[in-house]
Amino acid sequence: MELKRPSQSELDQTSPAEKDMLIYMLFDALNDLGKRVKQLENKTGNVSGKPRF
């Protein structure tokens, strides 16, 4: 999923319901990314955020 940041003009013309939907979509994308990060951390065993050398 690729997200495109709307311009301020586009946001100004967006209805409150459309903005609500955008917020839900962004939270879904964040949750998906968080799950992917956790999968990668589990796969590499690097959960500290520090590179293993």
C-alpha positions in Angstrom: 0.0 0.0 0.0 1.4 3.3 -1.0 0.1 6.4 0.7 0.1 9.9 -1.0 0.1 12.9 1.3 -2.7 15.2 0.4 -2.0 18.9 0.0 -3.4 21.4 2.4 -5.8 22.5 -0.3 -7.1 18.9 -0.8 -7.5 18.6 3.0 -9.4 21.8 3.1 -11.9 20.5 0.5 -12.3 17.2 2.3 -15.5 16.5 4.2 -15.3 15.5 7.9 -16.5 12.0 7.0 -13.7 11.7 4.4 -11.2 12.9 6.9 -12.5 10.3 9.4 -12.0 7.6 6.8 -8.5 8.8 6.1 -7.7 8.6 9.8 -9.0 5.0 10.0 -6.9 4.0 6.9 -3.8 5.6 8.4 -4.3 3.6 11.6 -4.8 0.4 9.7 -1.5 1.1 7.8 0.3 1.8 11.0 -1.0 -1.4 12.6 0.1 -3.4 9.5 3.6 -1.8 9.6 3.8 -2.5 13.4 3.0 -6.2 12.7 5.6 -6.3 10.0 8.3 -4.8 12.3 7.4 -7.3 15.0 7.7 -10.2 12.4 11.1 -8.9 11.3 12.3 -8.5 14.9 11.3 -12.0 15.7 12.9 -13.3 12.6 16.3 -11.6 13.3 16.1 -11.8 17.1 17.0 -8.1 17.2 14.4 -6.6 19.5 16.6 -4.0 21.2 16.8 -1.7 18.2 20.6 -2.0 18.2 22.5 -3.7 15.4 24.0 -7.1 16.2 27.8 -7.3 15.4 
